[in-house]
């Protein structure tokens, strides 16, 4: 599970290593980039602030490469990261 997957670059590496990959991101633009890059795996539009739409124990692991750095750009409730 890739939390804040952006362009799907991490998913490509994970898939090449033989693992299944699901990417979540708040940005429709970045998910579009991932689709253009033909990222393997599922892409889901999701706001991590609302939790993840999966039951506990569904994944063997999770990564989040840059999602925390972008949270700094959304320090007010009305800010919408893009």
mmCIF file of the N, C-alpha and C atoms, coordinates in Angstrom:
data_MODEL
# 
_entry.id   MODEL 
# 
loop_
_atom_site.group_PDB 
_atom_site.id 
_atom_site.type_symbol 
_atom_site.label_atom_id 
_atom_site.label_alt_id 
_atom_site.label_comp_id 
_atom_site.label_asym_id 
_atom_site.label_entity_id 
_atom_site.label_seq_id 
_atom_site.pdbx_PDB_ins_code 
_atom_site.Cartn_x 
_atom_site.Cartn_y 
_atom_site.Cartn_z 
_atom_site.occupancy 
_atom_site.B_iso_or_equiv 
_atom_site.pdbx_formal_charge 
_atom_site.auth_seq_id 
_atom_site.auth_comp_id 
_atom_site.auth_asym_id 
_atom_site.auth_atom_id 
_atom_site.pdbx_PDB_model_num 
ATOM 1   N N  . UNK A 1 1  ? 0.859   -1.167 0.000   1.00 0.00 ? 1  UNK A N  1 
ATOM 2   C CA . UNK A 1 1  ? 0.000   0.000  0.000   1.00 0.00 ? 1  UNK A CA 1 
ATOM 3   C C  . UNK A 1 1  ? 0.901   1.225  0.000   1.00 0.00 ? 1  UNK A C  1 
ATOM 4   N N  . UNK A 1 2  ? 0.701   2.079  -0.976  1.00 0.00 ? 2  UNK A N  1 
ATOM 5   C CA . UNK A 1 2  ? 1.516   3.289  -1.122  1.00 0.00 ? 2  UNK A CA 1 
ATOM 6   C C  . UNK A 1 2  ? 0.636   4.493  -0.777  1.00 0.00 ? 2  UNK A C  1 
ATOM 7   N N  . UNK A 1 3  ? 0.882   5.071  0.378   1.00 0.00 ? 3  UNK A N  1 
ATOM 8   C CA . UNK A 1 3  ? 0.086   6.190  0.894   1.00 0.00 ? 3  UNK A CA 1 
ATOM 9   C C  . UNK A 1 3  ? 0.662   7.505  0.371   1.00 0.00 ? 3  UNK A C  1 
ATOM 10  N N  . UNK A 1 4  ? -0.100  8.177  -0.485  1.00 0.00 ? 4  UNK A N  1 
ATOM 11  C CA . UNK A 1 4  ? 0.400   9.388  -1.136  1.00 0.00 ? 4  UNK A CA 1 
ATOM 12  C C  . UNK A 1 4  ? 1.291   8.996  -2.300  1.00 0.00 ? 4  UNK A C  1 
ATOM 13  N N  . UNK A 1 5  ? 0.781   8.162  -3.193  1.00 0.00 ? 5  UNK A N  1 
ATOM 14  C CA . UNK A 1 5  ? 1.584   7.547  -4.254  1.00 0.00 ? 5  UNK A CA 1 
ATOM 15  C C  . UNK A 1 5  ? 2.044   8.509  -5.332  1.00 0.00 ? 5  UNK A C  1 
ATOM 16  N N  . UNK A 1 6  ? 1.403   9.662  -5.464  1.00 0.00 ? 6  UNK A N  1 
ATOM 17  C CA . UNK A 1 6  ? 1.814   10.628 -6.475  1.00 0.00 ? 6  UNK A CA 1 
ATOM 18  C C  . UNK A 1 6  ? 1.828   10.037 -7.865  1.00 0.00 ? 6  UNK A C  1 
ATOM 19  N N  . UNK A 1 7  ? 2.959   10.122 -8.545  1.00 0.00 ? 7  UNK A N  1 
ATOM 20  C CA . UNK A 1 7  ? 3.078   9.682  -9.936  1.00 0.00 ? 7  UNK A CA 1 
ATOM 21  C C  . UNK A 1 7  ? 3.221   8.169  -10.085 1.00 0.00 ? 7  UNK A C  1 
ATOM 22  N N  . UNK A 1 8  ? 3.286   7.452  -8.987  1.00 0.00 ? 8  UNK A N  1 
ATOM 23  C CA . UNK A 1 8  ? 3.369   6.001  -9.048  1.00 0.00 ? 8  UNK A CA 1 
ATOM 24  C C  . UNK A 1 8  ? 4.768   5.441  -9.201  1.00 0.00 ? 8  UNK A C  1 
ATOM 25  N N  . UNK A 1 9  ? 5.781   6.272  -9.062  1.00 0.00 ? 9  UNK A N  1 
ATOM 26  C CA . UNK A 1 9  ? 7.161   5.823  -9.231  1.00 0.00 ? 9  UNK A CA 1 
ATOM 27  C C  . UNK A 1 9  ? 7.505   4.681  -8.272  1.00 0.00 ? 9  UNK A C  1 
ATOM 28  N N  . UNK A 1 10 ? 7.122   4.799  -7.018  1.00 0.00 ? 10 UNK A N  1 
ATOM 29  C CA . UNK A 1 10 ? 7.399   3.741  -6.038  1.00 0.00 ? 10 UNK A CA 1 
ATOM 30  C C  . UNK A 1 10 ? 6.700   2.449  -6.420  1.00 0.00 ? 10 UNK A C  1 
ATOM 31  N N  . UNK A 1 11 ? 5.497   2.574  -6.969  1.00 0.00 ? 11 UNK A N  1 
ATOM 32  C CA . UNK A 1 11 ? 4.744   1.393  -7.377  1.00 0.00 ? 11 UNK A CA 1 
ATOM 33  C C  . UNK A 1 11 ? 5.451   0.614  -8.458  1.00 0.00 ? 11 UNK A C  1 
ATOM 34  N N  . UNK A 1 12 ? 6.107   1.322  -9.357  1.00 0.00 ? 12 UNK A N  1 
ATOM 35  C CA . UNK A 1 12 ? 6.852   0.664  -10.424 1.00 0.00 ? 12 UNK A CA 1 
ATOM 36  C C  . UNK A 1 12 ? 7.965   -0.196 -9.829  1.00 0.00 ? 12 UNK A C  1 
ATOM 37  N N  . UNK A 1 13 ? 8.673   0.329  -8.866  1.00 0.00 ? 13 UNK A N  1 
ATOM 38  C CA . UNK A 1 13 ? 9.775   -0.394 -8.234  1.00 0.00 ? 13 UNK A CA 1 
ATOM 39  C C  . UNK A 1 13 ? 9.238   -1.584 -7.446  1.00 0.00 ? 13 UNK A C  1 
ATOM 40  N N  . UNK A 1 14 ? 8.151   -1.378 -6.726  1.00 0.00 ? 14 UNK A N  1 
ATOM 41  C CA . UNK A 1 14 ? 7.543   -2.457 -5.937  1.00 0.00 ? 14 UNK A CA 1 
ATOM 42  C C  . UNK A 1 14 ? 7.050   -3.575 -6.847  1.00 0.00 ? 14 UNK A C  1 
ATOM 43  N N  . UNK A 1 15 ? 6.418   -3.208 -7.957  1.00 0.00 ? 15 UNK A N  1 
ATOM 44  C CA . UNK A 1 15 ? 5.907   -4.201 -8.905  1.00 0.00 ? 15 UNK A CA 1 
ATOM 45  C C  . UNK A 1 15 ? 7.054   -4.982 -9.539  1.00 0.00 ? 15 UNK A C  1 
ATOM 46  N N  . UNK A 1 16 ? 8.123   -4.288 -9.904  1.00 0.00 ? 16 UNK A N  1 
ATOM 47  C CA . UNK A 1 16 ? 9.284   -4.956 -10.491 1.00 0.00 ? 16 UNK A CA 1 
ATOM 48  C C  . UNK A 1 16 ? 9.915   -5.945 -9.517  1.00 0.00 ? 16 UNK A C  1 
ATOM 49  N N  . UNK A 1 17 ? 9.745   -5.702 -8.216  1.00 0.00 ? 17 UNK A N  1 
ATOM 50  C CA . UNK A 1 17 ? 10.276  -6.616 -7.191  1.00 0.00 ? 17 UNK A CA 1 
ATOM 51  C C  . UNK A 1 17 ? 9.341   -7.804 -6.955  1.00 0.00 ? 17 UNK A C  1 
ATOM 52  N N  . UNK A 1 18 ? 8.212   -7.843 -7.694  1.00 0.00 ? 18 UNK A N  1 
ATOM 53  C CA . UNK A 1 18 ? 7.313   -8.988 -7.605  1.00 0.00 ? 18 UNK A CA 1 
ATOM 54  C C  . UNK A 1 18 ? 6.169   -8.849 -6.628  1.00 0.00 ? 18 UNK A C  1 
ATOM 55  N N  . UNK A 1 19 ? 5.916   -7.643 -6.160  1.00 0.00 ? 19 UNK A N  1 
ATOM 56  C CA . UNK A 1 19 ? 4.838   -7.413 -5.197  1.00 0.00 ? 19 UNK A CA 1 
ATOM 57  C C  . UNK A 1 19 ? 3.640   -6.749 -5.877  1.00 0.00 ? 19 UNK A C  1 
ATOM 58  N N  . UNK A 1 20 ? 2.460   -6.971 -5.329  1.00 0.00 ? 20 UNK A N  1 
ATOM 59  C CA . UNK A 1 20 ? 1.273   -6.235 -5.768  1.00 0.00 ? 20 UNK A CA 1 
ATOM 60  C C  . UNK A 1 20 ? 1.323   -4.848 -5.156  1.00 0.00 ? 20 UNK A C  1 
ATOM 61  N N  . UNK A 1 21 ? 0.711   -3.887 -5.841  1.00 0.00 ? 21 UNK A N  1 
ATOM 62  C CA . UNK A 1 21 ? 0.795   -2.495 -5.403  1.00 0.00 ? 21 UNK A CA 1 
ATOM 63  C C  . UNK A 1 21 ? -0.548  -1.806 -5.568  1.00 0.00 ? 21 UNK A C  1 
ATOM 64  N N  . UNK A 1 22 ? -0.920  -1.049 -4.549  1.00 0.00 ? 22 UNK A N  1 
ATOM 65  C CA . UNK A 1 22 ? -2.100  -0.181 -4.592  1.00 0.00 ? 22 UNK A CA 1 
ATOM 66  C C  . UNK A 1 22 ? -1.643  1.201  -4.133  1.00 0.00 ? 22 UNK A C  1 
ATOM 67  N N  . UNK A 1 23 ? -1.969  2.212  -4.926  1.00 0.00 ? 23 UNK A N  1 
ATOM 68  C CA . UNK A 1 23 ? -1.566  3.569  -4.593  1.00 0.00 ? 23 UNK A CA 1 
ATOM 69  C C  . UNK A 1 23 ? -2.752  4.454  -4.284  1.00 0.00 ? 23 UNK A C  1 
ATOM 70  N N  . UNK A 1 24 ? -2.646  5.228  -3.202  1.00 0.00 ? 24 UNK A N  1 
ATOM 71  C CA . UNK A 1 24 ? -3.669  6.202  -2.817  1.00 0.00 ? 24 UNK A CA 1 
ATOM 72  C C  . UNK A 1 24 ? -3.062  7.594  -2.890  1.00 0.00 ? 24 UNK A C  1 
ATOM 73  N N  . UNK A 1 25 ? -3.842  8.547  -3.411  1.00 0.00 ? 25 UNK A N  1 
ATOM 74  C CA . UNK A 1 25 ? -3.376  9.925  -3.439  1.00 0.00 ? 25 UNK A CA 1 
ATOM 75  C C  . UNK A 1 25 ? -4.579  10.864 -3.434  1.00 0.00 ? 25 UNK A C  1 
ATOM 76  N N  . UNK A 1 26 ? -4.387  12.059 -2.893  1.00 0.00 ? 26 UNK A N  1 
ATOM 77  C CA . UNK A 1 26 ? -5.446  13.061 -2.831  1.00 0.00 ? 26 UNK A CA 1 
ATOM 78  C C  . UNK A 1 26 ? -5.551  13.855 -4.135  1.00 0.00 ? 26 UNK A C  1 
ATOM 79  N N  . UNK A 1 27 ? -4.506  13.805 -4.952  1.00 0.00 ? 27 UNK A N  1 
ATOM 80  C CA . UNK A 1 27 ? -4.434  14.643 -6.143  1.00 0.00 ? 27 UNK A CA 1 
ATOM 81  C C  . UNK A 1 27 ? -4.870  13.886 -7.403  1.00 0.00 ? 27 UNK A C  1 
ATOM 82  N N  . UNK A 1 28 ? -5.943  14.367 -8.019  1.00 0.00 ? 28 UNK A N  1 
ATOM 83  C CA . UNK A 1 28 ? -6.369  13.770 -9.280  1.00 0.00 ? 28 UNK A CA 1 
ATOM 84  C C  . UNK A 1 28 ? -5.307  13.981 -10.366 1.00 0.00 ? 28 UNK A C  1 
ATOM 85  N N  . UNK A 1 29 ? -4.623  15.110 -10.287 1.00 0.00 ? 29 UNK A N  1 
ATOM 86  C CA . UNK A 1 29 ? -3.560  15.386 -11.262 1.00 0.00 ? 29 UNK A CA 1 
ATOM 87  C C  . UNK A 1 29 ? -2.448  14.343 -11.161 1.00 0.00 ? 29 UNK A C  1 
ATOM 88  N N  . UNK A 1 30 ? -1.983  14.063 -9.945  1.00 0.00 ? 30 UNK A N  1 
ATOM 89  C CA . UNK A 1 30 ? -0.891  13.104 -9.777  1.00 0.00 ? 30 UNK A CA 1 
ATOM 90  C C  . UNK A 1 30 ? -1.332  11.688 -10.141 1.00 0.00 ? 30 UNK A C  1 
ATOM 91  N N  . UNK A 1 31 ? -2.560  11.338 -9.838  1.00 0.00 ? 31 UNK A N  1 
ATOM 92  C CA . UNK A 1 31 ? -3.057  10.025 -10.251 1.00 0.00 ? 31 UNK A CA 1 
ATOM 93  C C  . UNK A 1 31 ? -3.127  9.941  -11.769 1.00 0.00 ? 31 UNK A C  1 
ATOM 94  N N  . UNK A 1 32 ? -3.442  11.056 -12.422 1.00 0.00 ? 32 UNK A N  1 
ATOM 95  C CA . UNK A 1 32 ? -3.427  11.101 -13.877 1.00 0.00 ? 32 UNK A CA 1 
ATOM 96  C C  . UNK A 1 32 ? -2.033  10.871 -14.438 1.00 0.00 ? 32 UNK A C  1 
ATOM 97  N N  . UNK A 1 33 ? -1.046  11.464 -13.776 1.00 0.00 ? 33 UNK A N  1 
ATOM 98  C CA . UNK A 1 33 ? 0.346   11.249 -14.183 1.00 0.00 ? 33 UNK A CA 1 
ATOM 99  C C  . UNK A 1 33 ? 0.695   9.765  -14.032 1.00 0.00 ? 33 UNK A C  1 
ATOM 100 N N  . UNK A 1 34 ? 0.276   9.157  -12.941 1.00 0.00 ? 34 UNK A N  1 
ATOM 101 C CA . UNK A 1 34 ? 0.537   7.729  -12.727 1.00 0.00 ? 34 UNK A CA 1 
ATOM 102 C C  . UNK A 1 34 ? -0.106  6.889  -13.832 1.00 0.00 ? 34 UNK A C  1 
ATOM 103 N N  . UNK A 1 35 ? -1.309  7.257  -14.232 1.00 0.00 ? 35 UNK A N  1 
ATOM 104 C CA . UNK A 1 35 ? -1.966  6.534  -15.321 1.00 0.00 ? 35 UNK A CA 1 
ATOM 105 C C  . UNK A 1 35 ? -1.222  6.724  -16.635 1.00 0.00 ? 35 UNK A C  1 
ATOM 106 N N  . UNK A 1 36 ? -0.761  7.936  -16.889 1.00 0.00 ? 36 UNK A N  1 
ATOM 107 C CA . UNK A 1 36 ? 0.008   8.202  -18.110 1.00 0.00 ? 36 UNK A CA 1 
ATOM 108 C C  . UNK A 1 36 ? 1.308   7.403  -18.127 1.00 0.00 ? 36 UNK A C  1 
ATOM 109 N N  . UNK A 1 37 ? 1.887   7.201  -16.952 1.00 0.00 ? 37 UNK A N  1 
ATOM 110 C CA . UNK A 1 37 ? 3.123   6.430  -16.825 1.00 0.00 ? 37 UNK A CA 1 
ATOM 111 C C  . UNK A 1 37 ? 2.840   4.925  -16.845 1.00 0.00 ? 37 UNK A C  1 
ATOM 112 N N  . UNK A 1 38 ? 1.556   4.579  -16.979 1.00 0.00 ? 38 UNK A N  1 
ATOM 113 C CA . UNK A 1 38 ? 1.108   3.187  -17.004 1.00 0.00 ? 38 UNK A CA 1 
ATOM 114 C C  . UNK A 1 38 ? 1.542   2.430  -15.761 1.00 0.00 ? 38 UNK A C  1 
ATOM 115 N N  . UNK A 1 39 ? 1.342   3.060  -14.611 1.00 0.00 ? 39 UNK A N  1 
ATOM 116 C CA . UNK A 1 39 ? 1.653   2.409  -13.340 1.00 0.00 ? 39 UNK A CA 1 
ATOM 117 C C  . UNK A 1 39 ? 0.811   1.142  -13.192 1.00 0.00 ? 39 UNK A C  1 
ATOM 118 N N  . UNK A 1 40 ? 1.479   0.053  -12.857 1.00 0.00 ? 40 UNK A N  1 
ATOM 119 C CA . UNK A 1 40 ? 0.759   -1.190 -12.630 1.00 0.00 ? 40 UNK A CA 1 
ATOM 120 C C  . UNK A 1 40 ? 0.177   -1.150 -11.229 1.00 0.00 ? 40 UNK A C  1 
ATOM 121 N N  . UNK A 1 41 ? -0.957  -1.791 -11.043 1.00 0.00 ? 41 UNK A N  1 
ATOM 122 C CA . UNK A 1 41 ? -1.619  -1.771 -9.751  1.00 0.00 ? 41 UNK A CA 1 
ATOM 123 C C  . UNK A 1 41 ? -2.825  -0.860 -9.794  1.00 0.00 ? 41 UNK A C  1 
ATOM 124 N N  . UNK A 1 42 ? -3.503  -0.774 -8.689  1.00 0.00 ? 42 UNK A N  1 
ATOM 125 C CA . UNK A 1 42 ? -4.714  0.039  -8.595  1.00 0.00 ? 42 UNK A CA 1 
ATOM 126 C C  . UNK A 1 42 ? -4.385  1.427  -8.051  1.00 0.00 ? 42 UNK A C  1 
ATOM 127 N N  . UNK A 1 43 ? -5.048  2.424  -8.595  1.00 0.00 ? 43 UNK A N  1 
ATOM 128 C CA . UNK A 1 43 ? -4.901  3.807  -8.147  1.00 0.00 ? 43 UNK A CA 1 
ATOM 129 C C  . UNK A 1 43 ? -6.227  4.256  -7.547  1.00 0.00 ? 43 UNK A C  1 
ATOM 130 N N  . UNK A 1 44 ? -6.171  4.849  -6.354  1.00 0.00 ? 44 UNK A N  1 
ATOM 131 C CA . UNK A 1 44 ? -7.386  5.243  -5.655  1.00 0.00 ? 44 UNK A CA 1 
ATOM 132 C C  . UNK A 1 44 ? -7.276  6.700  -5.208  1.00 0.00 ? 44 UNK A C  1 
ATOM 133 N N  . UNK A 1 45 ? -8.281  7.498  -5.552  1.00 0.00 ? 45 UNK A N  1 
ATOM 134 C CA . UNK A 1 45 ? -8.367  8.877  -5.081  1.00 0.00 ? 45 UNK A CA 1 
ATOM 135 C C  . UNK A 1 45 ? -8.837  8.841  -3.636  1.00 0.00 ? 45 UNK A C  1 
ATOM 136 N N  . UNK A 1 46 ? -7.996  9.329  -2.726  1.00 0.00 ? 46 UNK A N  1 
ATOM 137 C CA . UNK A 1 46 ? -8.322  9.214  -1.305  1.00 0.00 ? 46 UNK A CA 1 
ATOM 138 C C  . UNK A 1 46 ? -7.591  10.288 -0.507  1.00 0.00 ? 46 UNK A C  1 
ATOM 139 N N  . UNK A 1 47 ? -8.258  10.833 0.479   1.00 0.00 ? 47 UNK A N  1 
ATOM 140 C CA . UNK A 1 47 ? -7.675  11.795 1.418   1.00 0.00 ? 47 UNK A CA 1 
ATOM 141 C C  . UNK A 1 47 ? -7.261  11.018 2.659   1.00 0.00 ? 47 UNK A C  1 
ATOM 142 N N  . UNK A 1 48 ? -5.969  10.914 2.909   1.00 0.00 ? 48 UNK A N  1 
ATOM 143 C CA . UNK A 1 48 ? -5.481  10.148 4.057   1.00 0.00 ? 48 UNK A CA 1 
ATOM 144 C C  . UNK A 1 48 ? -5.992  10.700 5.383   1.00 0.00 ? 48 UNK A C  1 
ATOM 145 N N  . UNK A 1 49 ? -6.368  11.959 5.386   1.00 0.00 ? 49 UNK A N  1 
ATOM 146 C CA . UNK A 1 49 ? -6.939  12.550 6.593   1.00 0.00 ? 49 UNK A CA 1 
ATOM 147 C C  . UNK A 1 49 ? -8.272  11.929 6.977   1.00 0.00 ? 49 UNK A C  1 
ATOM 148 N N  . UNK A 1 50 ? -8.902  11.269 6.015   1.00 0.00 ? 50 UNK A N  1 
ATOM 149 C CA . UNK A 1 50 ? -10.173 10.578 6.277   1.00 0.00 ? 50 UNK A CA 1 
ATOM 150 C C  . UNK A 1 50 ? -9.963  9.116  6.628   1.00 0.00 ? 50 UNK A C  1 
ATOM 151 N N  . UNK A 1 51 ? -8.712  8.675  6.727   1.00 0.00 ? 51 UNK A N  1 
ATOM 152 C CA . UNK A 1 51 ? -8.406  7.270  6.989   1.00 0.00 ? 51 UNK A CA 1 
ATOM 153 C C  . UNK A 1 51 ? -8.266  6.526  5.672   1.00 0.00 ? 51 UNK A C  1 
ATOM 154 N N  . UNK A 1 52 ? -7.948  5.263  5.758   1.00 0.00 ? 52 UNK A N  1 
ATOM 155 C CA . UNK A 1 52 ? -7.795  4.456  4.543   1.00 0.00 ? 52 UNK A CA 1 
ATOM 156 C C  . UNK A 1 52 ? -9.020  3.557  4.380   1.00 0.00 ? 52 UNK A C  1 
ATOM 157 N N  . UNK A 1 53 ? -9.445  3.335  3.135   1.00 0.00 ? 53 UNK A N  1 
ATOM 158 C CA . UNK A 1 53 ? -10.679 2.592  2.899   1.00 0.00 ? 53 UNK A CA 1 
ATOM 159 C C  . UNK A 1 53 ? -10.496 1.069  2.875   1.00 0.00 ? 53 UNK A C  1 
ATOM 160 N N  . UNK A 1 54 ? -9.699  0.556  3.800   1.00 0.00 ? 54 UNK A N  1 
ATOM 161 C CA . UNK A 1 54 ? -9.438  -0.880 3.861   1.00 0.00 ? 54 UNK A CA 1 
ATOM 162 C C  . UNK A 1 54 ? -9.562  -1.357 5.300   1.00 0.00 ? 54 UNK A C  1 
ATOM 163 N N  . UNK A 1 55 ? -9.909  -2.612 5.457   1.00 0.00 ? 55 UNK A N  1 
ATOM 164 C CA . UNK A 1 55 ? -9.979  -3.166 6.811   1.00 0.00 ? 55 UNK A CA 1 
ATOM 165 C C  . UNK A 1 55 ? -8.568  -3.524 7.288   1.00 0.00 ? 55 UNK A C  1 
ATOM 166 N N  . UNK A 1 56 ? -8.346  -3.539 8.581   1.00 0.00 ? 56 UNK A N  1 
ATOM 167 C CA . UNK A 1 56 ? -7.021  -3.853 9.130   1.00 0.00 ? 56 UNK A CA 1 
ATOM 168 C C  . UNK A 1 56 ? -6.543  -5.235 8.678   1.00 0.00 ? 56 UNK A C  1 
ATOM 169 N N  . UNK A 1 57 ? -5.257  -5.337 8.449   1.00 0.00 ? 57 UNK A N  1 
ATOM 170 C CA . UNK A 1 57 ? -4.643  -6.608 8.104   1.00 0.00 ? 57 UNK A CA 1 
ATOM 171 C C  . UNK A 1 57 ? -4.684  -6.980 6.637   1.00 0.00 ? 57 UNK A C  1 
ATOM 172 N N  . UNK A 1 58 ? -5.158  -6.099 5.771   1.00 0.00 ? 58 UNK A N  1 
ATOM 173 C CA . UNK A 1 58 ? -5.250  -6.427 4.344   1.00 0.00 ? 58 UNK A CA 1 
ATOM 174 C C  . UNK A 1 58 ? -3.902  -6.379 3.635   1.00 0.00 ? 58 UNK A C  1 
ATOM 175 N N  . UNK A 1 59 ? -2.940  -5.683 4.189   1.00 0.00 ? 59 UNK A N  1 
ATOM 176 C CA . UNK A 1 59 ? -1.658  -5.489 3.511   1.00 0.00 ? 59 UNK A CA 1 
ATOM 177 C C  . UNK A 1 59 ? -0.507  -5.998 4.362   1.00 0.00 ? 59 UNK A C  1 
ATOM 178 N N  . UNK A 1 60 ? 0.519   -6.487 3.671   1.00 0.00 ? 60 UNK A N  1 
ATOM 179 C CA . UNK A 1 60 ? 1.734   -6.923 4.366   1.00 0.00 ? 60 UNK A CA 1 
ATOM 180 C C  . UNK A 1 60 ? 2.614   -5.741 4.738   1.00 0.00 ? 60 UNK A C  1 
ATOM 181 N N  . UNK A 1 61 ? 2.424   -4.620 4.046   1.00 0.00 ? 61 UNK A N  1 
ATOM 182 C CA . UNK A 1 61 ? 3.250   -3.455 4.324   1.00 0.00 ? 61 UNK A CA 1 
ATOM 183 C C  . UNK A 1 61 ? 2.679   -2.211 3.689   1.00 0.00 ? 61 UNK A C  1 
ATOM 184 N N  . UNK A 1 62 ? 3.185   -1.079 4.133   1.00 0.00 ? 62 UNK A N  1 
ATOM 185 C CA . UNK A 1 62 ? 2.768   0.217  3.590   1.00 0.00 ? 62 UNK A CA 1 
ATOM 186 C C  . UNK A 1 62 ? 3.984   1.128  3.542   1.00 0.00 ? 62 UNK A C  1 
ATOM 187 N N  . UNK A 1 63 ? 3.990   1.997  2.532   1.00 0.00 ? 63 UNK A N  1 
ATOM 188 C CA . UNK A 1 63 ? 5.041   3.008  2.417   1.00 0.00 ? 63 UNK A CA 1 
ATOM 189 C C  . UNK A 1 63 ? 4.394   4.366  2.222   1.00 0.00 ? 63 UNK A C  1 
ATOM 190 N N  . UNK A 1 64 ? 5.142   5.384  2.557   1.00 0.00 ? 64 UNK A N  1 
ATOM 191 C CA . UNK A 1 64 ? 4.710   6.753  2.316   1.00 0.00 ? 64 UNK A CA 1 
ATOM 192 C C  . UNK A 1 64 ? 5.978   7.578  2.124   1.00 0.00 ? 64 UNK A C  1 
ATOM 193 N N  . UNK A 1 65 ? 6.365   7.751  0.882   1.00 0.00 ? 65 UNK A N  1 
ATOM 194 C CA . UNK A 1 65 ? 7.657   8.382  0.595   1.00 0.00 ? 65 UNK A CA 1 
ATOM 195 C C  . UNK A 1 65 ? 7.649   9.889  0.849   1.00 0.00 ? 65 UNK A C  1 
ATOM 196 N N  . UNK A 1 66 ? 6.674   10.619 0.337   1.00 0.00 ? 66 UNK A N  1 
ATOM 197 C CA . UNK A 1 66 ? 6.705   12.082 0.441   1.00 0.00 ? 66 UNK A CA 1 
ATOM 198 C C  . UNK A 1 66 ? 5.414   12.694 0.958   1.00 0.00 ? 66 UNK A C  1 
ATOM 199 N N  . UNK A 1 67 ? 4.457   11.896 1.366   1.00 0.00 ? 67 UNK A N  1 
ATOM 200 C CA . UNK A 1 67 ? 3.157   12.446 1.765   1.00 0.00 ? 67 UNK A CA 1 
ATOM 201 C C  . UNK A 1 67 ? 3.277   13.423 2.934   1.00 0.00 ? 67 UNK A C  1 
ATOM 202 N N  . UNK A 1 68 ? 4.142   13.138 3.898   1.00 0.00 ? 68 UNK A N  1 
ATOM 203 C CA . UNK A 1 68 ? 4.251   14.021 5.057   1.00 0.00 ? 68 UNK A CA 1 
ATOM 204 C C  . UNK A 1 68 ? 4.774   15.398 4.688   1.00 0.00 ? 68 UNK A C  1 
ATOM 205 N N  . UNK A 1 69 ? 5.691   15.476 3.743   1.00 0.00 ? 69 UNK A N  1 
ATOM 206 C CA . UNK A 1 69 ? 6.211   16.794 3.359   1.00 0.00 ? 69 UNK A CA 1 
ATOM 207 C C  . UNK A 1 69 ? 5.111   17.656 2.742   1.00 0.00 ? 69 UNK A C  1 
ATOM 208 N N  . UNK A 1 70 ? 4.156   17.043 2.042   1.00 0.00 ? 70 UNK A N  1 
ATOM 209 C CA . UNK A 1 70 ? 3.085   17.807 1.412   1.00 0.00 ? 70 UNK A CA 1 
ATOM 210 C C  . UNK A 1 70 ? 2.032   18.234 2.427   1.00 0.00 ? 70 UNK A C  1 
ATOM 211 N N  . UNK A 1 71 ? 1.936   17.541 3.544   1.00 0.00 ? 71 UNK A N  1 
ATOM 212 C CA . UNK A 1 71 ? 0.988   17.959 4.579   1.00 0.00 ? 71 UNK A CA 1 
ATOM 213 C C  . UNK A 1 71 ? 1.331   19.347 5.115   1.00 0.00 ? 71 UNK A C  1 
ATOM 214 N N  . UNK A 1 72 ? 2.603   19.693 5.054   1.00 0.00 ? 72 UNK A N  1 
ATOM 215 C CA . UNK A 1 72 ? 3.022   21.031 5.499   1.00 0.00 ? 72 UNK A CA 1 
ATOM 216 C C  . UNK A 1 72 ? 2.422   22.117 4.620   1.00 0.00 ? 72 UNK A C  1 
ATOM 217 N N  . UNK A 1 73 ? 2.011   21.772 3.413   1.00 0.00 ? 73 UNK A N  1 
ATOM 218 C CA . UNK A 1 73 ? 1.393   22.739 2.506   1.00 0.00 ? 73 UNK A CA 1 
ATOM 219 C C  . UNK A 1 73 ? -0.106  22.838 2.721   1.00 0.00 ? 73 UNK A C  1 
ATOM 220 N N  . UNK A 1 74 ? -0.628  22.089 3.664   1.00 0.00 ? 74 UNK A N  1 
ATOM 221 C CA . UNK A 1 74 ? -2.065  22.100 3.952   1.00 0.00 ? 74 UNK A CA 1 
ATOM 222 C C  . UNK A 1 74 ? -2.254  22.239 5.452   1.00 0.00 ? 74 UNK A C  1 
ATOM 223 N N  . UNK A 1 75 ? -1.826  23.379 5.984   1.00 0.00 ? 75 UNK A N  1 
ATOM 224 C CA . UNK A 1 75 ? -1.881  23.548 7.428   1.00 0.00 ? 75 UNK A CA 1 
ATOM 225 C C  . UNK A 1 75 ? -3.168  24.205 7.931   1.00 0.00 ? 75 UNK A C  1 
ATOM 226 N N  . UNK A 1 76 ? -4.072  24.491 7.039   1.00 0.00 ? 76 UNK A N  1 
ATOM 227 C CA . UNK A 1 76 ? -5.383  25.025 7.409   1.00 0.00 ? 76 UNK A CA 1 
ATOM 228 C C  . UNK A 1 76 ? -6.455  24.118 6.822   1.00 0.00 ? 76 UNK A C  1 
ATOM 229 N N  . UNK A 1 77 ? -7.579  24.004 7.492   1.00 0.00 ? 77 UNK A N  1 
ATOM 230 C CA . UNK A 1 77 ? -8.639  23.100 7.045   1.00 0.00 ? 77 UNK A CA 1 
ATOM 231 C C  . UNK A 1 77 ? -9.089  23.417 5.619   1.00 0.00 ? 77 UNK A C  1 
ATOM 232 N N  . UNK A 1 78 ? -9.078  24.688 5.232   1.00 0.00 ? 78 UNK A N  1 
ATOM 233 C CA . UNK A 1 78 ? -9.582  25.074 3.913   1.00 0.00 ? 78 UNK A CA 1 
ATOM 234 C C  . UNK A 1 78 ? -8.501  24.971 2.816   1.00 0.00 ? 78 UNK A C  1 
ATOM 235 N N  . UNK A 1 79 ? -7.251  24.688 3.178   1.00 0.00 ? 79 UNK A N  1 
ATOM 236 C CA . UNK A 1 79 ? -6.225  24.488 2.169   1.00 0.00 ? 79 UNK A CA 1 
ATOM 237 C C  . UNK A 1 79 ? -6.434  23.136 1.499   1.00 0.00 ? 79 UNK A C  1 
ATOM 238 N N  . UNK A 1 80 ? -6.328  23.135 0.191   1.00 0.00 ? 80 UNK A N  1 
ATOM 239 C CA . UNK A 1 80 ? -6.514  21.901 -0.582  1.00 0.00 ? 80 UNK A CA 1 
ATOM 240 C C  . UNK A 1 80 ? -5.223  21.620 -1.337  1.00 0.00 ? 80 UNK A C  1 
ATOM 241 N N  . UNK A 1 81 ? -4.432  20.623 -0.900  1.00 0.00 ? 81 UNK A N  1 
ATOM 242 C CA . UNK A 1 81 ? -3.180  20.331 -1.614  1.00 0.00 ? 81 UNK A CA 1 
ATOM 243 C C  . UNK A 1 81 ? -3.459  19.813 -3.018  1.00 0.00 ? 81 UNK A C  1 
ATOM 244 N N  . UNK A 1 82 ? -2.660  20.263 -3.971  1.00 0.00 ? 82 UNK A N  1 
ATOM 245 C CA . UNK A 1 82 ? -2.823  19.831 -5.372  1.00 0.00 ? 82 UNK A CA 1 
ATOM 246 C C  . UNK A 1 82 ? -1.484  19.512 -5.966  1.00 0.00 ? 82 UNK A C  1 
# 
